[in-house]
Amino acid sequence: MLAFRTVTYCTENEETPGKNTNVYLGSAELSAICSKLGRIPSKEEYLADVGVINQSSDKIYQYLNFDQIEEYVENAKEATA
């Protein structure tokens, strides 16, 4: 059962859970802002915080090449399946 207000994330176009369910589609950015505030932000709060995220996007959004990160390469050598 979903909580009174739930933020839902999906990668597909799915049917919504039903009428009057108070379920909101969101993003990773919205999740970060909700986590910081402890609630769903107002439009103004969201736009203010997402502006900060966008200004730092070159540091936040990076493709992780694990084969090029020494710590991961060393740990992978020691890992057993």
PDB file of N, CA, C and O in Angstrom:
ATOM      1  N   MET A   1       0.841  -1.175   0.000  1.00  0.00           N
ATOM      2  CA  MET A   1       0.000   0.000   0.000  1.00  0.00           C
ATOM      3  C   MET A   1       0.887   1.239   0.000  1.00  0.00           C
ATOM      4  O   MET A   1       1.889   1.280   0.714  1.00  0.00           O
ATOM      5  N   LEU A   2       0.538   2.232  -0.778  1.00  0.00           N
ATOM      6  CA  LEU A   2       1.310   3.459  -0.862  1.00  0.00           C
ATOM      7  C   LEU A   2       0.978   4.377   0.307  1.00  0.00           C
ATOM      8  O   LEU A   2      -0.138   4.382   0.826  1.00  0.00           O
ATOM      9  N   ALA A   3       1.976   5.147   0.702  1.00  0.00           N
ATOM     10  CA  ALA A   3       1.785   6.123   1.769  1.00  0.00           C
ATOM     11  C   ALA A   3       0.841   7.228   1.285  1.00  0.00           C
ATOM     12  O   ALA A   3       0.475   7.274   0.111  1.00  0.00           O
ATOM     13  N   PHE A   4       0.459   8.106   2.194  1.00  0.00           N
ATOM     14  CA  PHE A   4      -0.463   9.181   1.853  1.00  0.00           C
ATOM     15  C   PHE A   4       0.049   9.989   0.667  1.00  0.00           C
ATOM     16  O   PHE A   4      -0.713  10.272  -0.257  1.00  0.00           O
ATOM     17  N   ARG A   5       1.320  10.363   0.677  1.00  0.00           N
ATOM     18  CA  ARG A   5       1.947  11.059  -0.445  1.00  0.00           C
ATOM     19  C   ARG A   5       3.198  10.296  -0.806  1.00  0.00           C
ATOM     20  O   ARG A   5       4.059  10.079   0.047  1.00  0.00           O
ATOM     21  N   THR A   6       3.314   9.893  -2.029  1.00  0.00           N
ATOM     22  CA  THR A   6       4.438   9.099  -2.481  1.00  0.00           C
ATOM     23  C   THR A   6       4.999   9.699  -3.755  1.00  0.00           C
ATOM     24  O   THR A   6       4.246  10.093  -4.645  1.00  0.00           O
ATOM     25  N   VAL A   7       6.327   9.771  -3.846  1.00  0.00           N
ATOM     26  CA  VAL A   7       6.977  10.167  -5.082  1.00  0.00           C
ATOM     27  C   VAL A   7       7.439   8.882  -5.750  1.00  0.00           C
ATOM     28  O   VAL A   7       8.190   8.106  -5.158  1.00  0.00           O
ATOM     29  N   THR A   8       6.996   8.654  -6.974  1.00  0.00           N
ATOM     30  CA  THR A   8       7.294   7.419  -7.691  1.00  0.00           C
ATOM     31  C   THR A   8       8.207   7.713  -8.867  1.00  0.00           C
ATOM     32  O   THR A   8       8.037   8.715  -9.562  1.00  0.00           O
ATOM     33  N   TYR A   9       9.175   6.835  -9.087  1.00  0.00           N
ATOM     34  CA  TYR A   9      10.107   6.980 -10.193  1.00  0.00           C
ATOM     35  C   TYR A   9       9.973   5.771 -11.092  1.00  0.00           C
ATOM     36  O   TYR A   9       9.914   4.642 -10.604  1.00  0.00           O
ATOM     37  N   CYS A  10       9.924   5.983 -12.390  1.00  0.00           N
ATOM     38  CA  CYS A  10       9.877   4.857 -13.310  1.00  0.00           C
ATOM     39  C   CYS A  10      10.569   5.252 -14.602  1.00  0.00           C
ATOM     40  O   CYS A  10      10.720   6.436 -14.905  1.00  0.00           O
ATOM     41  N   THR A  11      10.983   4.254 -15.354  1.00  0.00           N
ATOM     42  CA  THR A  11      11.662   4.508 -16.626  1.00  0.00           C
ATOM     43  C   THR A  11      10.769   4.166 -17.802  1.00  0.00           C
ATOM     44  O   THR A  11      11.197   4.260 -18.952  1.00  0.00           O
ATOM     45  N   GLU A  12       9.550   3.776 -17.534  1.00  0.00           N
ATOM     46  CA  GLU A  12       8.612   3.410 -18.589  1.00  0.00           C
ATOM     47  C   GLU A  12       7.334   4.214 -18.423  1.00  0.00           C
ATOM     48  O   GLU A  12       7.077   4.765 -17.353  1.00  0.00           O
ATOM     49  N   ASN A  13       6.545   4.281 -19.464  1.00  0.00           N
ATOM     50  CA  ASN A  13       5.228   4.893 -19.364  1.00  0.00           C
ATOM     51  C   ASN A  13       4.273   3.855 -18.798  1.00  0.00           C
ATOM     52  O   ASN A  13       3.791   2.981 -19.520  1.00  0.00           O
ATOM     53  N   GLU A  14       4.007   3.953 -17.526  1.00  0.00           N
ATOM     54  CA  GLU A  14       3.146   2.995 -16.847  1.00  0.00           C
ATOM     55  C   GLU A  14       1.822   3.660 -16.486  1.00  0.00           C
ATOM     56  O   GLU A  14       1.714   4.885 -16.433  1.00  0.00           O
ATOM     57  N   GLU A  15       0.842   2.839 -16.243  1.00  0.00           N
ATOM     58  CA  GLU A  15      -0.441   3.354 -15.758  1.00  0.00           C
ATOM     59  C   GLU A  15      -0.251   3.905 -14.351  1.00  0.00           C
ATOM     60  O   GLU A  15       0.550   3.370 -13.585  1.00  0.00           O
ATOM     61  N   THR A  16      -0.964   4.949 -14.006  1.00  0.00           N
ATOM     62  CA  THR A  16      -0.902   5.466 -12.649  1.00  0.00           C
ATOM     63  C   THR A  16      -1.675   4.525 -11.732  1.00  0.00           C
ATOM     64  O   THR A  16      -2.546   3.795 -12.204  1.00  0.00           O
ATOM     65  N   PRO A  17      -1.378   4.525 -10.431  1.00  0.00           N
ATOM     66  CA  PRO A  17      -2.007   3.593  -9.496  1.00  0.00           C
ATOM     67  C   PRO A  17      -3.522   3.742  -9.344  1.00  0.00           C
ATOM     68  O   PRO A  17      -4.168   2.826  -8.836  1.00  0.00           O
ATOM     69  N   GLY A  18      -4.097   4.839  -9.757  1.00  0.00           N
ATOM     70  CA  GLY A  18      -5.535   5.028  -9.631  1.00  0.00           C
ATOM     71  C   GLY A  18      -5.885   6.480  -9.408  1.00  0.00           C
ATOM     72  O   GLY A  18      -5.007   7.336  -9.293  1.00  0.00           O
ATOM     73  N   LYS A  19      -7.171   6.749  -9.348  1.00  0.00           N
ATOM     74  CA  LYS A  19      -7.637   8.119  -9.141  1.00  0.00           C
ATOM     75  C   LYS A  19      -7.430   8.540  -7.692  1.00  0.00           C
ATOM     76  O   LYS A  19      -7.580   7.735  -6.773  1.00  0.00           O
ATOM     77  N   ASN A  20      -7.087   9.802  -7.500  1.00  0.00           N
ATOM     78  CA  ASN A  20      -6.946  10.397  -6.164  1.00  0.00           C
ATOM     79  C   ASN A  20      -5.950   9.654  -5.275  1.00  0.00           C
ATOM     80  O   ASN A  20      -6.179   9.523  -4.072  1.00  0.00           O
ATOM     81  N   THR A  21      -4.849   9.165  -5.847  1.00  0.00           N
ATOM     82  CA  THR A  21      -3.882   8.406  -5.060  1.00  0.00           C
ATOM     83  C   THR A  21      -2.754   9.255  -4.498  1.00  0.00           C
ATOM     84  O   THR A  21      -1.965   8.762  -3.692  1.00  0.00           O
ATOM     85  N   ASN A  22      -2.653  10.523  -4.901  1.00  0.00           N
ATOM     86  CA  ASN A  22      -1.576  11.399  -4.435  1.00  0.00           C
ATOM     87  C   ASN A  22      -0.197  10.822  -4.716  1.00  0.00           C
ATOM     88  O   ASN A  22       0.692  10.900  -3.868  1.00  0.00           O
ATOM     89  N   VAL A  23      -0.014  10.250  -5.882  1.00  0.00           N
ATOM     90  CA  VAL A  23       1.274   9.726  -6.308  1.00  0.00           C
ATOM     91  C   VAL A  23       1.819  10.678  -7.353  1.00  0.00           C
ATOM     92  O   VAL A  23       1.114  11.046  -8.292  1.00  0.00           O
ATOM     93  N   TYR A  24       3.082  11.082  -7.192  1.00  0.00           N
ATOM     94  CA  TYR A  24       3.697  12.060  -8.074  1.00  0.00           C
ATOM     95  C   TYR A  24       4.882  11.425  -8.791  1.00  0.00           C
ATOM     96  O   TYR A  24       5.689  10.732  -8.171  1.00  0.00           O
ATOM     97  N   LEU A  25       4.989  11.662 -10.102  1.00  0.00           N
ATOM     98  CA  LEU A  25       6.149  11.194 -10.837  1.00  0.00           C
ATOM     99  C   LEU A  25       7.303  12.140 -10.546  1.00  0.00           C
ATOM    100  O   LEU A  25       7.107  13.352 -10.452  1.00  0.00           O
ATOM    101  N   GLY A  26       8.505  11.594 -10.403  1.00  0.00           N
ATOM    102  CA  GLY A  26       9.633  12.434 -10.041  1.00  0.00           C
ATOM    103  C   GLY A  26      10.910  12.034 -10.754  1.00  0.00           C
ATOM    104  O   GLY A  26      10.893  11.196 -11.656  1.00  0.00           O
ATOM    105  N   SER A  27      12.006  12.633 -10.350  1.00  0.00           N
ATOM    106  CA  SER A  27      13.318  12.415 -10.935  1.00  0.00           C
ATOM    107  C   SER A  27      14.341  12.268  -9.817  1.00  0.00           C
ATOM    108  O   SER A  27      14.017  12.439  -8.641  1.00  0.00           O
ATOM    109  N   ALA A  28      15.567  11.953 -10.187  1.00  0.00           N
ATOM    110  CA  ALA A  28      16.641  11.876  -9.196  1.00  0.00           C
ATOM    111  C   ALA A  28      16.842  13.238  -8.524  1.00  0.00           C
ATOM    112  O   ALA A  28      17.101  13.319  -7.324  1.00  0.00           O
ATOM    113  N   GLU A  29      16.720  14.293  -9.313  1.00  0.00           N
ATOM    114  CA  GLU A  29      16.877  15.635  -8.761  1.00  0.00           C
ATOM    115  C   GLU A  29      15.776  15.938  -7.741  1.00  0.00           C
ATOM    116  O   GLU A  29      16.044  16.476  -6.666  1.00  0.00           O
ATOM    117  N   LEU A  30      14.549  15.589  -8.090  1.00  0.00           N
ATOM    118  CA  LEU A  30      13.445  15.814  -7.162  1.00  0.00           C
ATOM    119  C   LEU A  30      13.636  14.988  -5.894  1.00  0.00           C
ATOM    120  O   LEU A  30      13.352  15.460  -4.793  1.00  0.00           O
ATOM    121  N   SER A  31      14.109  13.775  -6.046  1.00  0.00           N
ATOM    122  CA  SER A  31      14.354  12.921  -4.886  1.00  0.00           C
ATOM    123  C   SER A  31      15.374  13.554  -3.945  1.00  0.00           C
ATOM    124  O   SER A  31      15.200  13.527  -2.726  1.00  0.00           O
ATOM    125  N   ALA A  32      16.440  14.124  -4.510  1.00  0.00           N
ATOM    126  CA  ALA A  32      17.461  14.780  -3.689  1.00  0.00           C
ATOM    127  C   ALA A  32      16.873  15.968  -2.930  1.00  0.00           C
ATOM    128  O   ALA A  32      17.172  16.171  -1.753  1.00  0.00           O
ATOM    129  N   ILE A  33      16.049  16.739  -3.602  1.00  0.00           N
ATOM    130  CA  ILE A  33      15.442  17.911  -2.971  1.00  0.00           C
ATOM    131  C   ILE A  33      14.446  17.478  -1.893  1.00  0.00           C
ATOM    132  O   ILE A  33      14.409  18.067  -0.813  1.00  0.00           O
ATOM    133  N   CYS A  34      13.642  16.455  -2.180  1.00  0.00           N
ATOM    134  CA  CYS A  34      12.696  15.925  -1.178  1.00  0.00           C
ATOM    135  C   CYS A  34      13.452  15.427   0.045  1.00  0.00           C
ATOM    136  O   CYS A  34      13.026  15.642   1.180  1.00  0.00           O
ATOM    137  N   SER A  35      14.577  14.759  -0.195  1.00  0.00           N
ATOM    138  CA  SER A  35      15.380  14.233   0.906  1.00  0.00           C
ATOM    139  C   SER A  35      15.914  15.360   1.781  1.00  0.00           C
ATOM    140  O   SER A  35      15.919  15.263   3.009  1.00  0.00           O
ATOM    141  N   LYS A  36      16.354  16.410   1.142  1.00  0.00           N
ATOM    142  CA  LYS A  36      16.894  17.554   1.880  1.00  0.00           C
ATOM    143  C   LYS A  36      15.815  18.236   2.712  1.00  0.00           C
ATOM    144  O   LYS A  36      16.044  18.599   3.865  1.00  0.00           O
ATOM    145  N   LEU A  37      14.630  18.406   2.113  1.00  0.00           N
ATOM    146  CA  LEU A  37      13.544  19.119   2.795  1.00  0.00           C
ATOM    147  C   LEU A  37      12.724  18.228   3.723  1.00  0.00           C
ATOM    148  O   LEU A  37      12.138  18.706   4.694  1.00  0.00           O
ATOM    149  N   GLY A  38      12.687  16.927   3.419  1.00  0.00           N
ATOM    150  CA  GLY A  38      11.839  16.022   4.183  1.00  0.00           C
ATOM    151  C   GLY A  38      10.392  16.052   3.735  1.00  0.00           C
ATOM    152  O   GLY A  38       9.505  15.564   4.435  1.00  0.00           O
ATOM    153  N   ARG A  39      10.157  16.630   2.565  1.00  0.00           N
ATOM    154  CA  ARG A  39       8.805  16.731   2.021  1.00  0.00           C
ATOM    155  C   ARG A  39       8.911  17.079   0.538  1.00  0.00           C
ATOM    156  O   ARG A  39       9.998  17.368   0.037  1.00  0.00           O
ATOM    157  N   ILE A  40       7.780  17.050  -0.155  1.00  0.00           N
ATOM    158  CA  ILE A  40       7.752  17.449  -1.555  1.00  0.00           C
ATOM    159  C   ILE A  40       7.842  18.970  -1.606  1.00  0.00           C
ATOM    160  O   ILE A  40       7.075  19.652  -0.927  1.00  0.00           O
ATOM    161  N   PRO A  41       8.772  19.519  -2.405  1.00  0.00           N
ATOM    162  CA  PRO A  41       8.951  20.977  -2.425  1.00  0.00           C
ATOM    163  C   PRO A  41       7.854  21.691  -3.203  1.00  0.00           C
ATOM    164  O   PRO A  41       7.163  21.098  -4.031  1.00  0.00           O
ATOM    165  N   SER A  42       7.718  22.962  -2.918  1.00  0.00           N
ATOM    166  CA  SER A  42       6.855  23.805  -3.751  1.00  0.00           C
ATOM    167  C   SER A  42       7.574  24.020  -5.081  1.00  0.00           C
ATOM    168  O   SER A  42       8.758  23.710  -5.211  1.00  0.00           O
ATOM    169  N   LYS A  43       6.860  24.544  -6.054  1.00  0.00           N
ATOM    170  CA  LYS A  43       7.474  24.819  -7.352  1.00  0.00           C
ATOM    171  C   LYS A  43       8.660  25.775  -7.185  1.00  0.00           C
ATOM    172  O   LYS A  43       9.703  25.577  -7.808  1.00  0.00           O
ATOM    173  N   GLU A  44       8.514  26.783  -6.368  1.00  0.00           N
ATOM    174  CA  GLU A  44       9.572  27.775  -6.165  1.00  0.00           C
ATOM    175  C   GLU A  44      10.800  27.137  -5.513  1.00  0.00           C
ATOM    176  O   GLU A  44      11.930  27.414  -5.915  1.00  0.00           O
ATOM    177  N   GLU A  45      10.581  26.284  -4.507  1.00  0.00           N
ATOM    178  CA  GLU A  45      11.702  25.603  -3.838  1.00  0.00           C
ATOM    179  C   GLU A  45      12.424  24.681  -4.809  1.00  0.00           C
ATOM    180  O   GLU A  45      13.654  24.626  -4.836  1.00  0.00           O
ATOM    181  N   TYR A  46      11.641  23.954  -5.607  1.00  0.00           N
ATOM    182  CA  TYR A  46      12.235  23.042  -6.582  1.00  0.00           C
ATOM    183  C   TYR A  46      13.100  23.808  -7.581  1.00  0.00           C
ATOM    184  O   TYR A  46      14.243  23.427  -7.833  1.00  0.00           O
ATOM    185  N   LEU A  47      12.562  24.882  -8.147  1.00  0.00           N
ATOM    186  CA  LEU A  47      13.299  25.647  -9.153  1.00  0.00           C
ATOM    187  C   LEU A  47      14.561  26.272  -8.564  1.00  0.00           C
ATOM    188  O   LEU A  47      15.584  26.349  -9.246  1.00  0.00           O
ATOM    189  N   ALA A  48      14.506  26.718  -7.316  1.00  0.00           N
ATOM    190  CA  ALA A  48      15.692  27.294  -6.664  1.00  0.00           C
ATOM    191  C   ALA A  48      16.766  26.225  -6.488  1.00  0.00           C
ATOM    192  O   ALA A  48      17.933  26.455  -6.806  1.00  0.00           O
ATOM    193  N   ASP A  49      16.375  25.061  -5.983  1.00  0.00           N
ATOM    194  CA  ASP A  49      17.356  23.998  -5.735  1.00  0.00           C
ATOM    195  C   ASP A  49      17.853  23.362  -7.018  1.00  0.00           C
ATOM    196  O   ASP A  49      19.035  23.033  -7.114  1.00  0.00           O
ATOM    197  N   VAL A  50      16.995  23.178  -8.002  1.00  0.00           N
ATOM    198  CA  VAL A  50      17.441  22.567  -9.253  1.00  0.00           C
ATOM    199  C   VAL A  50      18.393  23.522  -9.977  1.00  0.00           C
ATOM    200  O   VAL A  50      19.236  23.073 -10.753  1.00  0.00           O
ATOM    201  N   GLY A  51      18.275  24.817  -9.740  1.00  0.00           N
ATOM    202  CA  GLY A  51      19.216  25.777 -10.300  1.00  0.00           C
ATOM    203  C   GLY A  51      20.620  25.547  -9.763  1.00  0.00           C
ATOM    204  O   GLY A  51      21.597  25.639 -10.506  1.00  0.00           O
ATOM    205  N   VAL A  52      20.721  25.248  -8.468  1.00  0.00           N
ATOM    206  CA  VAL A  52      22.013  24.940  -7.853  1.00  0.00           C
ATOM    207  C   VAL A  52      22.570  23.650  -8.449  1.00  0.00           C
ATOM    208  O   VAL A  52      23.763  23.557  -8.739  1.00  0.00           O
ATOM    209  N   ILE A  53      21.710  22.669  -8.630  1.00  0.00           N
ATOM    210  CA  ILE A  53      22.135  21.397  -9.229  1.00  0.00           C
ATOM    211  C   ILE A  53      22.640  21.629 -10.647  1.00  0.00           C
ATOM    212  O   ILE A  53      23.686  21.101 -11.025  1.00  0.00           O
ATOM    213  N   ASN A  54      21.919  22.405 -11.427  1.00  0.00           N
ATOM    214  CA  ASN A  54      22.319  22.668 -12.812  1.00  0.00           C
ATOM    215  C   ASN A  54      23.651  23.402 -12.889  1.00  0.00           C
ATOM    216  O   ASN A  54      24.435  23.149 -13.803  1.00  0.00           O
ATOM    217  N   GLN A  55      23.923  24.305 -11.951  1.00  0.00           N
ATOM    218  CA  GLN A  55      25.192  25.034 -11.947  1.00  0.00           C
ATOM    219  C   GLN A  55      26.377  24.099 -11.705  1.00  0.00           C
ATOM    220  O   GLN A  55      27.488  24.376 -12.158  1.00  0.00           O
ATOM    221  N   SER A  56      26.147  23.000 -10.997  1.00  0.00           N
ATOM    222  CA  SER A  56      27.214  22.047 -10.684  1.00  0.00           C
ATOM    223  C   SER A  56      27.107  20.776 -11.517  1.00  0.00           C
ATOM    224  O   SER A  56      27.706  19.758 -11.168  1.00  0.00           O
ATOM    225  N   SER A  57      26.364  20.819 -12.598  1.00  0.00           N
ATOM    226  CA  SER A  57      26.085  19.602 -13.363  1.00  0.00           C
ATOM    227  C   SER A  57      27.340  18.917 -13.890  1.00  0.00           C
ATOM    228  O   SER A  57      27.366  17.692 -14.007  1.00  0.00           O
ATOM    229  N   ASP A  58      28.382  19.686 -14.210  1.00  0.00           N
ATOM    230  CA  ASP A  58      29.606  19.053 -14.708  1.00  0.00           C
ATOM    231  C   ASP A  58      30.287  18.203 -13.640  1.00  0.00           C
ATOM    232  O   ASP A  58      31.032  17.279 -13.966  1.00  0.00           O
ATOM    233  N   LYS A  59      30.036  18.512 -12.363  1.00  0.00           N
ATOM    234  CA  LYS A  59      30.607  17.726 -11.265  1.00  0.00           C
ATOM    235  C   LYS A  59      29.662  16.594 -10.835  1.00  0.00           C
ATOM    236  O   LYS A  59      30.114  15.551 -10.362  1.00  0.00           O
ATOM    237  N   ILE A  60      28.367  16.801 -11.001  1.00  0.00           N
ATOM    238  CA  ILE A  60      27.370  15.835 -10.537  1.00  0.00           C
ATOM    239  C   ILE A  60      27.159  14.711 -11.533  1.00  0.00           C
ATOM    240  O   ILE A  60      27.189  13.538 -11.164  1.00  0.00           O
ATOM    241  N   TYR A  61      26.945  15.064 -12.802  1.00  0.00           N
ATOM    242  CA  TYR A  61      26.589  14.083 -13.813  1.00  0.00           C
ATOM    243  C   TYR A  61      27.842  13.639 -14.558  1.00  0.00           C
ATOM    244  O   TYR A  61      28.301  14.298 -15.491  1.00  0.00           O
ATOM    245  N   GLN A  62      28.377  12.513 -14.126  1.00  0.00           N
ATOM    246  CA  GLN A  62      29.562  11.971 -14.770  1.00  0.00           C
ATOM    247  C   GLN A  62      29.329  10.498 -15.037  1.00  0.00           C
ATOM    248  O   GLN A  62      28.781   9.781 -14.200  1.00  0.00           O
ATOM    249  N   TYR A  63      29.748  10.057 -16.204  1.00  0.00           N
ATOM    250  CA  TYR A  63      29.704   8.633 -16.492  1.00  0.00           C
ATOM    251  C   TYR A  63      30.867   8.003 -15.749  1.00  0.00           C
ATOM    252  O   TYR A  63      32.007   8.447 -15.888  1.00  0.00           O
ATOM    253  N   LEU A  64      30.595   6.985 -14.972  1.00  0.00           N
ATOM    254  CA  LEU A  64      31.644   6.345 -14.189  1.00  0.00           C
ATOM    255  C   LEU A  64      32.299   5.236 -15.000  1.00  0.00           C
ATOM    256  O   LEU A  64      31.682   4.207 -15.273  1.00  0.00           O
ATOM    257  N   ASN A  65      33.524   5.448 -15.372  1.00  0.00           N
ATOM    258  CA  ASN A  65      34.317   4.437 -16.066  1.00  0.00           C
ATOM    259  C   ASN A  65      35.064   3.630 -15.008  1.00  0.00           C
ATOM    260  O   ASN A  65      36.224   3.911 -14.704  1.00  0.00           O
ATOM    261  N   PHE A  66      34.393   2.633 -14.454  1.00  0.00           N
ATOM    262  CA  PHE A  66      34.978   1.877 -13.362  1.00  0.00           C
ATOM    263  C   PHE A  66      36.289   1.206 -13.750  1.00  0.00           C
ATOM    264  O   PHE A  66      37.155   1.001 -12.899  1.00  0.00           O
ATOM    265  N   ASP A  67      36.442   0.863 -15.020  1.00  0.00           N
ATOM    266  CA  ASP A  67      37.685   0.245 -15.459  1.00  0.00           C
ATOM    267  C   ASP A  67      38.854   1.231 -15.453  1.00  0.00           C
ATOM    268  O   ASP A  67      40.002   0.825 -15.633  1.00  0.00           O
ATOM    269  N   GLN A  68      38.576   2.518 -15.249  1.00  0.00           N
ATOM    270  CA  GLN A  68      39.621   3.535 -15.236  1.00  0.00           C
ATOM    271  C   GLN A  68      39.814   4.146 -13.843  1.00  0.00           C
ATOM    272  O   GLN A  68      40.611   5.071 -13.683  1.00  0.00           O
ATOM    273  N   ILE A  69      39.109   3.650 -12.857  1.00  0.00           N
ATOM    274  CA  ILE A  69      39.238   4.144 -11.486  1.00  0.00           C
ATOM    275  C   ILE A  69      40.060   3.118 -10.714  1.00  0.00           C
ATOM    276  O   ILE A  69      39.616   1.995 -10.473  1.00  0.00           O
ATOM    277  N   GLU A  70      41.267   3.528 -10.334  1.00  0.00           N
ATOM    278  CA  GLU A  70      42.245   2.595  -9.754  1.00  0.00           C
ATOM    279  C   GLU A  70      41.691   1.792  -8.584  1.00  0.00           C
ATOM    280  O   GLU A  70      41.910   0.583  -8.511  1.00  0.00           O
ATOM    281  N   GLU A  71      40.985   2.433  -7.679  1.00  0.00           N
ATOM    282  CA  GLU A  71      40.445   1.739  -6.505  1.00  0.00           C
ATOM    283  C   GLU A  71      39.525   0.584  -6.913  1.00  0.00           C
ATOM    284  O   GLU A  71      39.577  -0.496  -6.325  1.00  0.00           O
ATOM    285  N   TYR A  72      38.689   0.819  -7.920  1.00  0.00           N
ATOM    286  CA  TYR A  72      37.775  -0.226  -8.381  1.00  0.00           C
ATOM    287  C   TYR A  72      38.518  -1.338  -9.106  1.00  0.00           C
ATOM    288  O   TYR A  72      38.191  -2.514  -8.948  1.00  0.00           O
ATOM    289  N   VAL A  73      39.506  -0.973  -9.892  1.00  0.00           N
ATOM    290  CA  VAL A  73      40.290  -1.976 -10.625  1.00  0.00           C
ATOM    291  C   VAL A  73      40.993  -2.895  -9.632  1.00  0.00           C
ATOM    292  O   VAL A  73      40.978  -4.113  -9.806  1.00  0.00           O
ATOM    293  N   GLU A  74      41.606  -2.332  -8.594  1.00  0.00           N
ATOM    294  CA  GLU A  74      42.306  -3.139  -7.572  1.00  0.00           C
ATOM    295  C   GLU A  74      41.328  -4.050  -6.828  1.00  0.00           C
ATOM    296  O   GLU A  74      41.616  -5.226  -6.610  1.00  0.00           O
ATOM    297  N   ASN A  75      40.188  -3.512  -6.444  1.00  0.00           N
ATOM    298  CA  ASN A  75      39.200  -4.330  -5.724  1.00  0.00           C
ATOM    299  C   ASN A  75      38.656  -5.437  -6.625  1.00  0.00           C
ATOM    300  O   ASN A  75      38.405  -6.545  -6.150  1.00  0.00           O
ATOM    301  N   ALA A  76      38.472  -5.161  -7.900  1.00  0.00           N
ATOM    302  CA  ALA A  76      37.962  -6.161  -8.841  1.00  0.00           C
ATOM    303  C   ALA A  76      38.941  -7.316  -8.971  1.00  0.00           C
ATOM    304  O   ALA A  76      38.522  -8.463  -9.123  1.00  0.00           O
ATOM    305  N   LYS A  77      40.241  -7.035  -8.913  1.00  0.00           N
ATOM    306  CA  LYS A  77      41.258  -8.092  -8.995  1.00  0.00           C
ATOM    307  C   LYS A  77      41.159  -9.051  -7.844  1.00  0.00           C
ATOM    308  O   LYS A  77      41.434 -10.241  -7.998  1.00  0.00           O
ATOM    309  N   GLU A  78      40.762  -8.541  -6.668  1.00  0.00           N
ATOM    310  CA  GLU A  78      40.680  -9.352  -5.452  1.00  0.00           C
ATOM    311  C   GLU A  78      39.319 -10.012  -5.262  1.00  0.00           C
ATOM    312  O   GLU A  78      39.181 -10.902  -4.424  1.00  0.00           O
ATOM    313  N   ALA A  79      38.317  -9.594  -6.022  1.00  0.00           N
ATOM    314  CA  ALA A  79      36.964 -10.113  -5.846  1.00  0.00           C
ATOM    315  C   ALA A  79      36.840 -11.532  -6.369  1.00  0.00           C
ATOM    316  O   ALA A  79      37.460 -11.898  -7.368  1.00  0.00           O
ATOM    317  N   THR A  80      36.036 -12.322  -5.684  1.00  0.00           N
ATOM    318  CA  THR A  80      35.744 -13.678  -6.143  1.00  0.00           C
ATOM    319  C   THR A  80      34.261 -13.821  -6.360  1.00  0.00           C
ATOM    320  O   THR A  80      33.452 -13.218  -5.656  1.00  0.00           O
ATOM    321  N   ALA A  81      33.920 -14.608  -7.320  1.00  0.00           N
ATOM    322  CA  ALA A  81      32.499 -14.790  -7.651  1.00  0.00           C
ATOM    323  C   ALA A  81      31.958 -16.036  -6.993  1.00  0.00           C
ATOM    324  O   ALA A  81      30.781 -16.358  -7.153  1.00  0.00           O
TER     325      ALA A  81
END
